[in-house]
Amino acid sequence: MNNQFSGRPPRILTSEERKARDAERRADAEQAMREREVTQKAFHDNFERLRAERRAREASGPPK
């Protein structure tokens, strides 16, 4: 069996292209982390709000 791939060989990037690619990847990763932090904060805030509402209901006594 032949393990070589058919087609053209991989393109070798110049130093500037590598730096640009790495900067773009870094920016994408930072954006993803910011979005995740916003999502996590919204989830946490909603969770705490719901917890407070449940505790208030429980403190008011059993339902009538």
Phi, psi and omega per residue, in radians:
M1 nan 2.470 -3.108
N2 -1.678 2.110 -3.102
N3 -1.616 0.050 -3.138
Q4 -1.442 2.527 3.103
F5 -1.513 2.502 3.063
S6 -1.532 2.751 -3.132
G7 1.963 -2.964 -3.062
R8 -1.482 2.684 3.139
P9 -1.236 2.795 3.141
P10 -1.100 2.524 -3.136
R11 -1.364 2.291 3.130
I12 -1.520 2.189 -3.103
L13 -1.455 2.570 3.051
T14 -1.372 2.953 3.136
S15 -1.047 -0.728 3.141
E16 -1.153 -0.700 3.127
E17 -1.137 -0.705 3.095
R18 -1.097 -0.766 3.136
K19 -1.099 -0.729 3.129
A20 -1.145 -0.743 3.114
R21 -1.086 -0.785 -3.132
D22 -1.131 -0.690 3.116
A23 -1.128 -0.710 3.123
E24 -1.150 -0.739 3.108
R25 -1.100 -0.735 3.132
R26 -1.098 -0.765 3.126
A27 -1.112 -0.718 3.105
D28 -1.093 -0.732 -3.137
A29 -1.152 -0.728 3.121
E30 -1.117 -0.713 3.106
Q31 -1.103 -0.742 3.126
A32 -1.096 -0.701 3.121
M33 -1.163 -0.703 3.097
R34 -1.086 -0.777 3.131
E35 -1.092 -0.704 3.136
R36 -1.135 -0.728 3.131
E37 -1.094 -0.721 3.116
V38 -1.104 -0.775 3.136
T39 -1.104 -0.767 -3.137
Q40 -1.112 -0.711 3.133
K41 -1.130 -0.750 3.126
A42 -1.087 -0.753 3.119
F43 -1.072 -0.822 -3.108
H44 -1.096 -0.785 -3.141
D45 -1.072 -0.760 3.127
N46 -1.145 -0.717 3.121
F47 -1.054 -0.784 3.137
E48 -1.157 -0.658 3.104
R49 -1.094 -0.813 3.130
L50 -1.131 -0.662 3.107
R51 -1.093 -0.768 3.135
A52 -1.115 -0.718 3.103
E53 -1.092 -0.750 3.128
R54 -1.111 -0.762 3.135
R55 -1.114 -0.654 3.107
A56 -1.134 -0.722 3.106
R57 -1.105 -0.781 -3.122
E58 -1.150 -0.636 -3.126
A59 -1.229 -0.462 -3.111
S60 -1.327 -0.154 3.099
G61 1.885 3.077 -3.117
P62 -1.222 2.682 3.117
P63 -1.134 2.591 -3.095
K64 -1.627 nan nan
